[in-house]
Each structure stands twice: as structure tokens, then as C-alpha cells.
Amino acid sequence: MKEIRNVICIGAGYVGGPTCCVIAKKCPHIKVTVVDLSQERIDAWNSNDLPIYEPQLFDLIKQTRGRNLFFSTDIDEAIRQADLIFISVNTPTKTFGLGKGRAPDLKYIEAASRNIARVAKGNKIVVEKSTVPVKAAESISRIVSANQKNGLSIQVLSNPEFLAEGTAIKDLLYPDRVLIGGEKTAEGLEAIESLASIYLNWVPADKIVKMNTWSSELSKLAANAFLAQRISSINAMSAVCEATGADVTEVAHAVGMDSRIGSRFLQASVGFGGSCFQKDVLNLVYLCEALNLPAVASYWYQVIAMNEYQRRRFANRVINCLFNTVTDKKIALLGFAFKKDTGDTRESAGIYICKYLLEEGAQVAIYDPKVEKSQMFLELTDPGLSLDPEKVQKLVTVCTEPYEAVAKSHAFVVCTEWDEFKHLDFDRIYQSMLKPAFAFDGRLILDHKKLLEIGFQVEAIGKVLNGKDLPLTTILPGSNQ
């Protein structure tokens, strides 16, 4: 088994940074270097103003940085010295060409692979850590084999990450499982054991699962697809709850008590976001289409369609409750990150709620404790969103505290489940808003009874809270009601 003394990670993002911090902490005998082309990003990792927010991350950085954890832009030198190379670069969904909107864009994976083949010497283990489609490891091997020089021997492994933003350090320290996929050859099995030896410094042996490369790659897509499916399923039920008078929280509790199902990921909301769920489900859809499995592809695409439906449905509810128009009305958006305890905004529900409200002419005031103003405007002016940048600049205001955002607004909308939103002074908020004052809870985190007592008109996902008569559409066809 090859002894690992020098580990590098190509890509200093949400996966590479935290992963290498934990490895450095738990393996003080290993030198760990994170490399990236972006000088700005590397400078941030070397400062006290880290490029990402993650609970416990800064404490780990302080303990390991400069000891056995380093951040650098000298990618070539790091590759030469490395025994094991993680590839943890971005794999966004393609925005043009074959597979547009579904297939992953592997240009950064390919560039990293070609660079390794060009620079590396001796025996190296290359580990794909990015979310990739099935057979990506095979593509990396082909690129390296076609470009490698004499004296270079490389084994390619799959080691998918299962990190949830906001709990990434905890997920790394106490993983449910660690998957390692490789070739079933003597060299491949030896490489698998070498990577496993790193994790064995803190992960129990029975949680390190060894398998073939393709199974490892597909397991990542399958896990995220199943989790996204659960969210879309409970969100589909939330629409039924609103139409019938059922309470989605009670329904989710009853369903979750079934031991065959369990309670996790049955929290109804305005929709899922983040870097993984949508991208991975779309990757799976594209894989099924490529394998000529249209029915399977259609099944999984419905998970994405339901997520889009939930966002649009929630935005329409805001508009309808505000007397069918939000033109020139101030709406406060509380939360822009896709979930609490992170500054990540990728595929955030807040982006789409804001888009739909802006298209109706609303003036949107946004507050989020961890998302920078520049990031908000970057998301809202992305060409894929089809919003006029001048309109965004005119209608969107970014606020530094929640009370500023809600002042003189017609409604506030909770789009991220930040804990601080549960403890706001809602009496103060009510007094500062125009009347009737509307509260839209897109994450089911607020005390609805208290808000109603204060005087708010409260609308929540999957619930009817204001004592309104149920719509006639709830009378089922063929009933005697």
C-alpha cells in the first residue's frame, strides 16, 4: 500500500476547503495543500476573512493553517510533490450545446486532468471529489493515459462528498459513510486502501465502503436524487393541504412516524436550492436520456418540475393575497441564501421569489445575515434569469438589518430559515409596516399564532391560518357536498 505523506486538492471551494481542513486536523503527519487558479480566493483562505462561511471552519483553519495546511496558486509544484490529488473543481450544469440545462459541464475536470498529466511524475493517486456523472473517472483516466509521459503511473478513484452546507464540518468529522470507488485490479485495490488509510485516522472502518468506480459515482447522484424527491413530494402535499384545510406539518409528522419512511427531509418549504440537488437530479435525467430510458428520465425530471412549481406557486400566493398586484409595493425578503448557516446562494428559492416579484413591478428589500450585496446583484442580473439589470438596480434594495427591510413594507417573506428570524420583535415590525400587514412564511419557522394575535395576515406553506372559507375547488368531483 502506498504511504500518503502529501495530499493536494485542486479547487478551493465549498468542498475542497473544508475537506482539507479536516484531513489536516485529523492527519497531522500529512502535508495538505489546497490550490486554485484564483489568487483572490487563495488570499481569502490565507486571511481571517474566509471566502465561505461554515460553522466551526474558522477554528479548524486557525489550528492547522501554516502547520500542515497550506493554500497556494502554485498548482504545478503542488502536483509534482503530491502522493494523492483530489480534484474538487466546479461542475456546473451546461448552459449551451448538447445537453444544455441538464448535462454537467466537465471543462474544469478536463483541464485539471490535462494539467496533472502534463506535470506529474512517478506514482500518483487521483481522486475525483467533485459531483460528476457516471464514468467521469474513466474519462479522467483516458485523458491522463493519452497525455502522460514515461514514468508516470496514475490510479483514478471516485470519492464523492456528502456534505450539507451549514453542517459540512460535522458531516466530515462524523460521516454516515465514506464511499471509495476504484478499479478491481491489484493497482486499483492498492490505491483504494491508500485513500482509506487517510480516513481511518478518524472514521470507523465499517463506515468506509469500497466499491467499483461506477457504483460510487452513481451512488452520489442517487442519494441526492432521493433526498430531492422527498422534498418535492412533501411540497406537492403542501398544495393539497392548502386546498383542503389540512396542515402540512401534521401530515409530515404522521408520515414521518412510519419507520419505513422516517421524518428527515419532510419539511415543506418554498423549495430546495443549493449546488447539488438540482444539478445532480438533472445529471441523472441526462444520464437516463443518454441510456435511452425516457420514462425514467421523465420520472426524475418531475422532481425538478415540482420544485419550480412550488416556487412559482408561493410567489403567486404573495401576489394574490396583496389584492392581485404588487406593482410599486414594497416587499421585504428575509433570507437570500439557499439555507441557513451558509452564504451560498446557488439555486436559492429567494432568487426566484425575487425574480417573480420584480417581474410584477414590486420594490424588493432584501436582508440576509451572510450574503453580500454584490452576490445578490450578481445572481439577480445573471443572464439566465432574464431580468433587466437596470430594473434590478432600480427596484432592489439590500438592507443591513431586518427592521430596515420591513419598514413601510406591505409584506415580508421568509425565504431562508435563519434562526434569528424566529426571534425578531414582531410587534415592532407590525407597527412599522403598512396595513394590512402580511407575513408569508416560506420555511414554516415562525410562531403563526403569535403573529395572528399581533394582527398580521399570515400565509404559510401547506396551511390555512386566517379562518378563511375553503375554496369551492376543494369540493371533490362526484361528492354530495
JOURBEL-V902332 format. One record per residue. N is the residue number from 1. RES is the residue in one small letter. SS is DSSP state (a for helix, b for strand, c for the rest). PSI is psi as a letter, one per 20 degrees, with the letter a starting at -180 (NA if undefined). D_FIRST is the distance of its C-alpha to the first C-alpha in Angstrom with 2 decimals. Layout:
BEGIN
n: <N/N>
res: <RES/RES>
ss: <SS/SS>
psi: <PSI/PSI>
d_first: <D_FIRST/D_FIRST>
END
This chain:
BEGIN
n: <1/2/3/4/5/6/7/8/9/10/11/12/13/14/15/16/17/18/19/20/21/22/23/24/25/26/27/28/29/30/31/32/33/34/35/36/37/38/39/40/41/42/43/44/45/46/47/48/49/50/51/52/53/54/55/56/57/58/59/60/61/62/63/64/65/66/67/68/69/70/71/72/73/74/75/76/77/78/79/80/81/82/83/84/85/86/87/88/89/90/91/92/93/94/95/96/97/98/99/100/101/102/103/104/105/106/107/108/109/110/111/112/113/114/115/116/117/118/119/120/121/122/123/124/125/126/127/128/129/130/131/132/133/134/135/136/137/138/139/140/141/142/143/144/145/146/147/148/149/150/151/152/153/154/155/156/157/158/159/160/161/162/163/164/165/166/167/168/169/170/171/172/173/174/175/176/177/178/179/180/181/182/183/184/185/186/187/188/189/190/191/192/193/194/195/196/197/198/199/200/201/202/203/204/205/206/207/208/209/210/211/212/213/214/215/216/217/218/219/220/221/222/223/224/225/226/227/228/229/230/231/232/233/234/235/236/237/238/239/240/241/242/243/244/245/246/247/248/249/250/251/252/253/254/255/256/257/258/259/260/261/262/263/264/265/266/267/268/269/270/271/272/273/274/275/276/277/278/279/280/281/282/283/284/285/286/287/288/289/290/291/292/293/294/295/296/297/298/299/300/301/302/303/304/305/306/307/308/309/310/311/312/313/314/315/316/317/318/319/320/321/322/323/324/325/326/327/328/329/330/331/332/333/334/335/336/337/338/339/340/341/342/343/344/345/346/347/348/349/350/351/352/353/354/355/356/357/358/359/360/361/362/363/364/365/366/367/368/369/370/371/372/373/374/375/376/377/378/379/380/381/382/383/384/385/386/387/388/389/390/391/392/393/394/395/396/397/398/399/400/401/402/403/404/405/406/407/408/409/410/411/412/413/414/415/416/417/418/419/420/421/422/423/424/425/426/427/428/429/430/431/432/433/434/435/436/437/438/439/440/441/442/443/444/445/446/447/448/449/450/451/452/453/454/455/456/457/458/459/460/461/462/463/464/465/466/467/468/469/470/471/472/473/474/475/476/477/478/479/480/481>
res: <m/k/e/i/r/n/v/i/c/i/g/a/g/y/v/g/g/p/t/c/c/v/i/a/k/k/c/p/h/i/k/v/t/v/v/d/l/s/q/e/r/i/d/a/w/n/s/n/d/l/p/i/y/e/p/q/l/f/d/l/i/k/q/t/r/g/r/n/l/f/f/s/t/d/i/d/e/a/i/r/q/a/d/l/i/f/i/s/v/n/t/p/t/k/t/f/g/l/g/k/g/r/a/p/d/l/k/y/i/e/a/a/s/r/n/i/a/r/v/a/k/g/n/k/i/v/v/e/k/s/t/v/p/v/k/a/a/e/s/i/s/r/i/v/s/a/n/q/k/n/g/l/s/i/q/v/l/s/n/p/e/f/l/a/e/g/t/a/i/k/d/l/l/y/p/d/r/v/l/i/g/g/e/k/t/a/e/g/l/e/a/i/e/s/l/a/s/i/y/l/n/w/v/p/a/d/k/i/v/k/m/n/t/w/s/s/e/l/s/k/l/a/a/n/a/f/l/a/q/r/i/s/s/i/n/a/m/s/a/v/c/e/a/t/g/a/d/v/t/e/v/a/h/a/v/g/m/d/s/r/i/g/s/r/f/l/q/a/s/v/g/f/g/g/s/c/f/q/k/d/v/l/n/l/v/y/l/c/e/a/l/n/l/p/a/v/a/s/y/w/y/q/v/i/a/m/n/e/y/q/r/r/r/f/a/n/r/v/i/n/c/l/f/n/t/v/t/d/k/k/i/a/l/l/g/f/a/f/k/k/d/t/g/d/t/r/e/s/a/g/i/y/i/c/k/y/l/l/e/e/g/a/q/v/a/i/y/d/p/k/v/e/k/s/q/m/f/l/e/l/t/d/p/g/l/s/l/d/p/e/k/v/q/k/l/v/t/v/c/t/e/p/y/e/a/v/a/k/s/h/a/f/v/v/c/t/e/w/d/e/f/k/h/l/d/f/d/r/i/y/q/s/m/l/k/p/a/f/a/f/d/g/r/l/i/l/d/h/k/k/l/l/e/i/g/f/q/v/e/a/i/g/k/v/l/n/g/k/d/l/p/l/t/t/i/l/p/g/s/n/q>
ss: <c/c/c/c/c/b/b/b/b/b/c/c/c/c/c/a/a/a/a/a/a/a/a/a/a/a/c/c/c/c/b/b/b/b/b/c/c/c/a/a/a/a/a/a/a/c/c/c/c/c/c/c/c/c/c/c/a/a/a/a/a/a/a/a/b/c/c/c/b/b/b/b/c/c/a/a/a/a/a/a/a/c/c/b/b/b/b/c/c/c/c/c/b/c/c/c/c/c/c/c/c/c/c/b/c/c/a/a/a/a/a/a/a/a/a/a/a/a/a/c/c/b/b/b/b/b/b/b/c/c/c/c/c/c/c/a/a/a/a/a/a/a/a/a/a/a/a/c/c/c/c/b/b/b/b/b/b/b/c/c/c/c/c/c/c/c/c/a/a/a/a/a/a/c/c/c/c/b/b/b/b/b/c/c/c/a/a/a/a/a/a/a/a/a/a/a/a/a/a/c/c/c/c/c/a/a/a/b/b/b/b/b/a/a/a/a/a/a/a/a/a/a/a/a/a/a/a/a/a/a/a/a/a/a/a/a/a/a/a/a/a/a/a/a/c/c/c/a/a/a/a/a/a/a/a/a/c/c/c/c/c/c/c/c/c/c/c/c/c/c/c/c/c/c/c/c/a/a/a/a/a/a/a/a/a/a/a/a/a/a/c/c/c/a/a/a/a/a/a/a/a/a/a/a/a/a/a/a/a/a/a/a/a/a/a/a/a/a/a/a/a/c/c/c/c/c/c/c/c/b/b/b/b/b/c/c/c/c/c/c/c/c/c/c/c/c/c/c/a/a/a/a/a/a/a/a/a/a/a/c/c/c/b/b/b/b/b/c/c/c/c/c/a/a/a/a/a/a/a/a/c/c/a/a/a/c/c/c/a/a/a/a/a/a/a/b/b/b/c/c/c/a/a/a/a/a/c/c/c/c/b/b/b/b/c/c/c/c/a/a/a/a/a/c/c/a/a/a/a/a/a/a/c/c/c/c/c/b/b/b/b/c/c/c/c/c/c/a/a/a/a/a/a/a/c/c/b/b/b/b/c/c/b/c/c/c/c/c/c/c/c/a/a/a/c/c/c/c/c/c/c>
psi: <p/p/p/o/i/o/p/q/p/o/o/l/b/h/g/g/f/h/g/h/g/g/g/h/g/i/m/i/i/p/p/p/p/p/q/q/h/o/h/g/g/g/h/g/h/j/a/j/m/q/i/q/p/p/p/i/g/h/g/g/g/h/h/h/p/i/f/j/p/q/p/q/i/m/g/g/h/g/g/h/i/q/h/p/o/p/o/l/r/p/m/r/p/p/i/r/a/p/j/p/i/g/q/q/o/j/h/h/g/g/g/g/g/h/h/g/h/h/h/q/q/b/p/q/p/p/o/p/i/q/o/q/r/p/j/h/h/h/g/g/g/g/g/g/h/i/i/q/r/q/j/p/p/p/p/p/q/p/m/q/q/l/p/p/p/h/k/g/g/g/h/h/h/m/q/h/q/o/p/o/p/r/q/l/r/g/g/g/h/g/g/g/h/g/g/h/h/g/h/i/i/i/p/q/h/i/j/o/p/p/a/r/g/h/g/g/g/h/h/g/g/g/g/h/g/g/g/h/g/g/g/h/g/h/h/g/h/h/h/h/g/h/h/i/j/r/o/h/g/h/g/h/g/g/g/h/i/o/h/i/g/r/i/q/k/k/o/q/a/i/q/q/b/r/i/g/g/g/g/h/g/h/g/g/g/h/g/h/g/h/j/l/m/h/h/g/g/h/g/h/h/h/g/g/h/h/g/h/g/g/g/g/g/g/g/h/h/g/g/g/h/k/k/j/p/j/p/j/q/p/p/p/o/o/p/h/q/i/r/r/k/q/j/p/j/p/k/q/h/h/g/h/g/g/g/h/h/h/h/j/j/q/o/p/p/p/p/p/i/i/p/q/g/h/h/g/h/g/g/i/j/p/h/i/i/k/q/o/h/h/h/g/h/h/i/p/p/p/q/i/q/h/h/h/g/i/p/k/q/h/q/q/p/o/i/q/l/p/h/h/h/h/j/q/n/h/g/g/g/g/h/i/r/q/q/q/p/p/p/o/n/j/j/l/i/r/n/h/g/g/g/g/h/h/i/q/o/p/p/q/p/j/q/o/i/j/k/q/q/q/q/h/i/i/o/q/p/i/r/j/NA>
d_first: <0.00/3.80/6.29/9.18/12.53/14.83/15.61/18.75/20.87/23.49/26.44/28.09/29.75/30.02/26.37/24.55/26.54/26.34/22.66/21.68/24.21/22.66/19.08/20.70/22.69/20.03/17.35/19.60/16.85/15.88/18.41/19.49/21.97/24.07/25.88/28.88/31.76/34.33/35.47/37.56/34.68/32.51/35.61/36.08/32.57/33.38/36.71/38.07/39.08/35.85/35.99/35.30/36.53/34.33/35.17/33.09/31.43/33.60/32.92/29.15/29.83/32.03/29.47/26.56/28.20/28.40/26.06/22.61/23.88/25.67/27.62/28.45/29.97/28.24/25.86/25.26/24.26/21.89/20.16/19.93/18.26/15.83/12.06/12.74/16.26/18.18/21.33/23.97/27.22/30.44/31.02/34.75/36.89/38.67/42.26/43.50/42.99/41.40/40.16/42.09/41.97/39.14/36.31/33.69/34.00/30.68/31.98/29.87/26.65/27.72/28.66/25.34/23.51/25.92/25.52/21.73/22.36/25.13/23.51/19.74/18.39/15.16/11.93/12.44/11.64/15.14/16.04/19.63/21.12/24.74/26.82/26.83/28.39/26.71/25.07/24.64/20.94/22.28/24.78/22.29/20.36/23.78/24.91/21.91/22.04/25.79/25.74/22.71/23.40/22.19/18.87/17.42/14.55/14.15/12.68/15.14/14.74/17.68/17.86/21.63/23.45/26.06/27.98/31.71/33.51/35.27/32.61/29.45/28.30/29.02/27.20/24.05/24.35/25.30/24.07/25.38/22.04/19.01/18.45/15.31/16.15/14.40/15.02/14.89/13.36/10.34/9.23/10.55/9.01/5.36/7.17/9.00/6.63/5.85/9.64/10.45/9.22/11.98/14.54/14.05/15.80/18.96/18.72/19.12/16.51/19.38/20.01/16.69/17.58/15.33/17.45/18.25/18.89/22.65/22.93/21.14/23.50/26.54/25.88/26.40/29.68/30.78/30.34/32.38/34.90/35.52/36.02/38.31/40.19/40.99/42.41/44.48/45.68/47.03/48.50/50.29/51.72/52.85/55.26/56.69/57.07/59.06/61.31/62.05/62.08/58.98/56.61/53.07/51.74/53.39/52.20/48.58/48.86/50.30/47.71/44.81/46.00/45.13/41.88/40.87/41.09/40.53/41.94/39.26/40.00/43.60/45.13/47.71/47.92/49.03/45.78/42.06/40.65/37.57/34.93/33.26/35.68/38.11/35.63/33.25/36.16/37.60/34.30/34.42/38.08/37.37/34.60/37.11/39.78/37.59/36.83/40.60/40.61/43.55/44.41/40.92/40.98/44.42/43.38/40.60/42.78/45.34/43.00/43.36/47.07/47.68/46.05/48.34/51.27/50.69/50.74/53.87/55.53/55.06/56.44/59.38/60.06/60.38/62.79/64.83/65.26/66.47/69.43/67.71/67.35/65.17/66.70/67.19/66.07/63.57/60.49/58.00/54.34/52.36/48.69/47.04/43.31/41.90/41.22/41.70/39.46/38.39/40.11/38.66/41.50/39.80/41.84/43.65/46.61/48.61/48.42/50.01/52.58/53.61/53.85/56.09/58.31/58.65/59.65/62.48/63.59/62.41/61.91/58.47/57.58/53.86/52.24/48.55/47.20/43.96/44.68/46.21/49.47/48.02/45.29/48.00/50.11/47.14/46.46/50.16/50.87/47.93/49.54/47.99/50.08/53.31/55.04/57.48/56.01/59.55/60.12/56.94/58.04/61.51/60.71/57.52/57.64/54.59/55.49/54.01/54.95/55.78/59.46/60.09/58.58/60.73/63.99/66.73/64.41/65.46/62.14/58.67/55.64/52.43/49.50/46.64/46.27/46.17/47.10/49.80/51.75/52.41/54.20/56.42/60.14/61.36/64.99/64.75/63.04/65.74/68.51/67.04/66.71/69.34/70.77/69.92/66.49/63.63/60.20/57.53/54.48/51.68/49.10/51.17/50.67/54.31/56.98/59.20/61.97/62.35/62.42/65.13/67.16/67.02/68.41/65.52/65.43/61.94/59.88/56.45/53.97/54.87/57.91/61.69/62.76/66.19/68.30/68.99/70.28/67.70/68.14/70.07/67.01/65.63/68.36/66.66/68.36/70.59/70.85/74.25/73.60>
END
